[in-house]
Amino acid sequence: MISSPLVSIVVPFRDQGDYLIQAAHSLRSQTFHCWECLLVDDNSQAYARSCAQWLVRTDPRFRLLSVVDKLHAPGPWYARNVGIASARASLIAFLDADDLWHPCKLERQLPLHLDHAIEISVTAYHRFVDSSHQLIETRFPPTGLSYRQLLRGNVIPLSTVVVQRSWLEDPFRPERHEDYGLWLRLFERMPPPAYGLIREPLMAYRLHSTSLSAQRGRSIVAVERLFRRHAPSAWTRSWLVARWALARGCGFLVARMNRRLAPSQLLPEAFAASLSAQGMAASASGRPPHVLP
């Protein structure tokens, strides 16, 4: 265990053992080494937990935590809060178990915080198809960000975020879009956190059928509930939801057109190397999962 990590990385997981191994491989491949990772088990089955236990045994930078409230409201919000509460660094980063980091992510992003007093930073990121590893698109968050801009849509990709822990005293809440709700609350403050962007894609977001973002049917209802705190007027709230839905729909159309017009590409090798890390089914003898170095 590193006695004084410069950044604590929170990784919630519920099952997804093979994905967890791949995400962990992308952490172990970081060129910046002074980090700790809080693996937060949100009521997983035995295999995923054995993968996490193997990581803890083989790399002291990993710590395994478990949620106490097994019947909490759905979503990873509670597990993320458990990780935040146990973090030892003043900087917090987030990585979902099914996403990947570029090996140079921390090396290139942390100087924004250590040298330039940035309080929350993000990076550009890739989106890829799990089954084929095909690169769908690369997205670039805005160079500047305000509360009014955030009301148009969530442009802060969670698995790219590094944030000062002092801004997380009121962390995630039991909302369907819990990260969006947190960003709105942060940027509603005066002054908001100092924001920074790395325009290089340093995270890869995996598209698969079981991801929460693939369940789009309830998104509009959830966003309407989220906006109730920020827009008490029903008319204003309806207008905000309509604008959010329009921007989201336009984004999907642009992404679809790009997929049809752009030549087919695979996820860059810097990320794809982590996809070769495979878990093995746990045996009765307690055989650990196999992780490529």
Salt bridges, closest charged atoms under 4 A:
GLU36 OE1 - ARG63 NH1 2.86
GLU36 OE1 - ARG88 NE 3.03
ASP41 OD2 - ARG49 NH1 2.63
ASP42 OD1 - ARG14 NH2 3.32
ASP42 OD1 - HIS72 NE2 2.84
ASP59 OD2 - ARG61 NH2 2.93
ASP96 OD1 - ARG80 NH2 2.81
ASP98 OD2 - HIS208 NE2 2.67
ASP130 OD1 - ARG206 NH1 2.84
GLU137 OE2 - ARG127 NE 2.86
GLU137 OE2 - ARG139 NE 3.00
ASP170 OD2 - ARG173 NH2 2.63
ASP170 OD2 - ARG185 NE 3.39
GLU175 OE1 - ARG185 NH1 3.93
GLU178 OE2 - ARG80 NH1 2.36
GLU188 OE1 - ARG229 NH1 2.79
GLU188 OE2 - HIS230 ND1 3.84
GLU200 OE2 - ARG108 NH1 2.28
GLU224 OE1 - ARG228 NH2 2.95
GLU224 OE2 - ARG237 NE 2.77
